[in-house]
Amino acid sequence: MTIAVVGAAAGIGRETVALALTKGHHVLALSPSVSTLADHPRLTKVSGSATNPGDLQKAMHFADVLLITVGTKSKKGTTLFSDIAKALIVVAQETGYQNPILIITGFGAGDSEPYLGWFMKAVIHLFLKDQYQDKTRMEELITSSPLNWEIIRPGILTNQADDKPYQLFPALRRGMKVGKISRKAVATYLIDEAERRDYLGQQVTLT
C-alpha cells in the first residue's frame, strides 16, 4: 500500500513515516523540511506545503490513503488547520480523489470540548485556544465535505518512546478519561487504521 503522510518531518508524522516503512508500505512524505528524513528505497519525498493545493496533489496522486499529521507552534490567530481543509477539498474536487483521508486534530476540538477534564481545559484555554478554534473549523469543513474522512483526536501528546498501547473511544461519552498519549502510539493507530479502515466517517478519540 502507498501511504501519503502530510506533515511528515516532525512529531506524529515522522513517527508514522518510520512505522509505515517498517511495516513494508511505500510512503509519500510531504513537508517543507522533508530533506531531514533519512533516505529509504520505499520513501518518496515531496517538498511543499500542506496548504498549497498543487503540493497536496503531488502527495495524493498515487496514495491509497492520506494521513494529515500537521502541527504548529503558532499560538495566536493561526488558520493553518482550516487552510489545509480548504486545500484538501479543492484538490479532491479537482482530481476526484475518493481514498480515505485520516486527519489528526485534538481532543477538545469540535463537540469533544465539553468532555475535557479540568487540566486539559485549562491548558487549551491558556495556551492553545486559537489552535483549537481553528482545529474546530477544520473539522467542520471536513465533516461537511464529500471527502472520505476520519477525524482522530488524541489527548495530550508526549514524546515517550515506550510501547504502551493506545486506547480508542469510537464515540464521546460522559466520564471518559482522556489523558496523555505518545506520538508513537498515535502513529501506530494511524497505520493500523490505514490498513483496517474501521472508523471512516467517524470522529474517534485516542488516549
C-alpha positions as CSV (number, residue, x, y, z in Angstrom):
1,M,0.0,0.0,0.0
2,T,1.1,3.5,-0.7
3,I,0.6,5.9,2.3
4,A,0.9,9.7,1.9
5,V,1.9,11.5,5.1
6,V,1.4,15.2,5.2
7,G,3.4,16.9,8.0
8,A,6.0,14.1,7.7
9,A,9.2,15.6,9.0
10,A,8.3,16.0,12.7
11,G,6.2,14.7,15.5
12,I,3.4,12.3,14.7
13,G,4.2,12.5,11.0
14,R,7.9,11.4,11.5
15,E,6.9,8.5,13.7
16,T,4.2,7.5,11.1
17,V,6.7,7.5,8.2
18,A,9.1,5.3,10.2
19,L,6.4,2.8,11.2
20,A,4.9,2.6,7.7
21,L,8.3,1.8,6.2
22,T,9.0,-0.8,8.9
23,K,5.7,-2.5,8.0
24,G,6.6,-2.6,4.3
25,H,4.5,0.2,2.9
26,H,5.5,2.7,0.3
27,V,5.4,6.3,1.7
28,L,4.9,9.7,0.1
29,A,6.2,12.2,2.6
30,L,5.1,15.9,2.3
31,S,6.7,18.6,4.4
32,P,8.6,21.9,3.9
33,S,11.6,20.3,5.6
34,V,11.3,16.8,4.1
35,S,15.1,16.7,3.4
36,T,15.6,15.9,7.1
37,L,14.1,12.5,6.6
38,A,16.5,9.7,6.0
39,D,16.5,8.2,2.5
40,H,14.8,4.9,2.0
41,P,14.0,2.9,-1.2
42,R,10.3,3.0,-0.4
43,L,10.2,6.6,0.6
44,T,9.3,9.4,-1.9
45,K,9.9,12.9,-0.5
46,V,7.7,15.8,-1.6
47,S,8.9,19.3,-0.5
48,G,6.0,21.6,-0.1
49,S,3.2,23.0,2.0
50,A,0.0,21.3,3.2
51,T,-2.0,24.5,2.4
52,N,-0.9,24.5,-1.2
53,P,-3.3,22.5,-3.5
54,G,-0.5,21.8,-6.0
55,D,1.8,20.4,-3.4
56,L,-1.0,18.3,-1.9
57,Q,-1.9,16.9,-5.3
58,K,1.6,15.6,-5.7
59,A,1.4,13.7,-2.4
60,M,-2.1,12.4,-3.1
61,H,-1.7,11.4,-6.7
62,F,-0.6,7.7,-6.0
63,A,-1.8,7.5,-2.4
64,D,-4.1,4.7,-1.3
65,V,-4.6,6.6,1.9
66,L,-3.8,10.1,3.0
67,L,-2.7,10.9,6.6
68,I,-2.8,14.6,7.8
69,T,-0.5,14.9,10.8
70,V,0.4,18.6,10.7
71,G,1.0,20.6,13.9
72,T,2.1,24.1,14.6
73,K,3.9,26.0,17.3
74,S,1.9,29.2,16.5
75,K,-0.4,30.1,19.3
76,K,-2.1,33.2,18.1
77,G,-4.5,33.6,15.2
78,T,-3.5,30.5,13.2
79,T,-5.6,29.4,10.3
80,L,-3.3,26.6,9.3
81,F,-5.7,23.8,10.0
82,S,-8.7,25.3,8.3
83,D,-6.5,26.3,5.3
84,I,-5.4,22.6,5.0
85,A,-9.0,21.5,5.0
86,K,-9.9,24.0,2.3
87,A,-6.9,22.9,0.1
88,L,-7.9,19.2,0.6
89,I,-11.4,19.9,-0.6
90,V,-10.2,21.8,-3.6
91,V,-7.8,19.0,-4.6
92,A,-10.3,16.2,-4.1
93,Q,-12.9,18.1,-6.2
94,E,-10.5,18.7,-9.0
95,T,-9.0,15.2,-9.1
96,G,-11.9,13.1,-7.9
97,Y,-9.8,11.7,-5.0
98,Q,-12.0,9.3,-3.0
99,N,-9.5,7.3,-1.0
100,P,-9.5,7.6,2.8
101,I,-8.2,10.7,4.5
102,L,-7.3,10.4,8.2
103,I,-6.9,13.7,9.9
104,I,-5.3,14.4,13.3
105,T,-6.9,17.3,15.2
106,G,-7.0,17.0,19.1
107,F,-9.3,16.1,21.9
108,G,-11.0,19.4,22.8
109,A,-11.8,20.3,19.3
110,G,-15.4,20.4,18.0
111,D,-18.0,18.6,20.0
112,S,-15.4,17.0,22.3
113,E,-14.7,20.3,24.2
114,P,-17.4,19.7,26.9
115,Y,-15.8,16.3,27.7
116,L,-12.4,17.8,28.6
117,G,-11.1,17.4,32.2
118,W,-10.2,20.5,34.1
119,F,-6.5,20.2,33.5
120,M,-6.8,19.9,29.7
121,K,-9.4,22.6,29.6
122,A,-7.1,25.0,31.4
123,V,-4.1,24.1,29.2
124,I,-6.1,24.7,26.0
125,H,-7.7,27.9,27.3
126,L,-4.4,29.4,28.4
127,F,-2.0,28.3,25.7
128,L,-3.8,26.7,22.7
129,K,-7.1,28.4,22.4
130,D,-6.6,29.7,18.9
131,Q,-5.2,26.4,17.7
132,Y,-8.2,24.5,18.9
133,Q,-10.6,27.0,17.5
134,D,-9.0,26.5,14.1
135,K,-9.0,22.7,14.5
136,T,-12.7,23.0,15.1
137,R,-13.1,25.0,11.9
138,M,-11.1,22.3,10.2
139,E,-13.4,19.5,11.5
140,E,-16.5,21.5,10.4
141,L,-15.1,21.9,6.9
142,I,-14.1,18.3,6.6
143,T,-17.2,16.6,8.0
144,S,-19.5,18.7,5.8
145,S,-17.5,17.8,2.7
146,P,-17.7,14.8,0.4
147,L,-14.3,13.6,1.4
148,N,-13.8,10.0,2.6
149,W,-12.7,11.3,6.0
150,E,-11.9,10.2,9.6
151,I,-11.1,12.6,12.4
152,I,-8.7,11.4,15.1
153,R,-8.5,13.3,18.4
154,P,-5.5,12.4,20.6
155,G,-5.2,13.5,24.1
156,I,-2.1,15.4,25.4
157,L,0.9,14.4,23.2
158,T,4.2,13.2,24.6
159,N,7.5,12.0,23.1
160,Q,7.7,8.9,25.2
161,A,9.4,6.0,23.4
162,D,7.5,3.3,25.3
163,D,5.3,0.8,23.5
164,K,2.1,1.3,25.6
165,P,-1.0,0.5,23.5
166,Y,-3.4,3.2,22.7
167,Q,-7.0,3.2,23.9
168,L,-9.7,4.1,21.4
169,F,-13.0,5.8,22.1
170,P,-15.1,5.5,19.0
171,A,-17.7,7.9,20.4
172,L,-17.9,10.6,23.1
173,R,-19.4,9.5,26.4
174,R,-19.8,11.0,29.8
175,G,-17.0,10.1,32.2
176,M,-14.5,9.2,29.5
177,K,-10.9,9.5,30.7
178,V,-8.6,11.1,28.1
179,G,-5.0,11.9,29.1
180,K,-1.5,11.6,27.7
181,I,-0.6,9.6,24.6
182,S,2.8,9.3,22.9
183,R,3.2,10.4,19.3
184,K,4.5,6.9,18.6
185,A,1.2,5.4,19.8
186,V,-0.8,7.8,17.6
187,A,1.3,6.8,14.7
188,T,0.6,3.1,15.5
189,Y,-3.2,3.9,15.3
190,L,-2.8,5.7,12.0
191,I,-1.1,2.8,10.4
192,D,-3.5,0.3,11.9
193,E,-6.4,2.3,10.7
194,A,-4.9,2.9,7.2
195,E,-4.8,-0.9,6.9
196,R,-8.2,-1.7,8.5
197,R,-10.3,1.4,7.9
198,D,-12.8,0.6,10.6
199,Y,-13.9,4.1,11.6
200,L,-14.2,6.0,8.3
201,G,-16.8,8.8,8.6
202,Q,-16.4,9.0,12.4
203,Q,-14.6,11.1,14.9
204,V,-12.6,9.0,17.3
205,T,-10.6,9.8,20.4
206,L,-7.2,8.3,21.4
207,T,-5.5,8.1,24.8
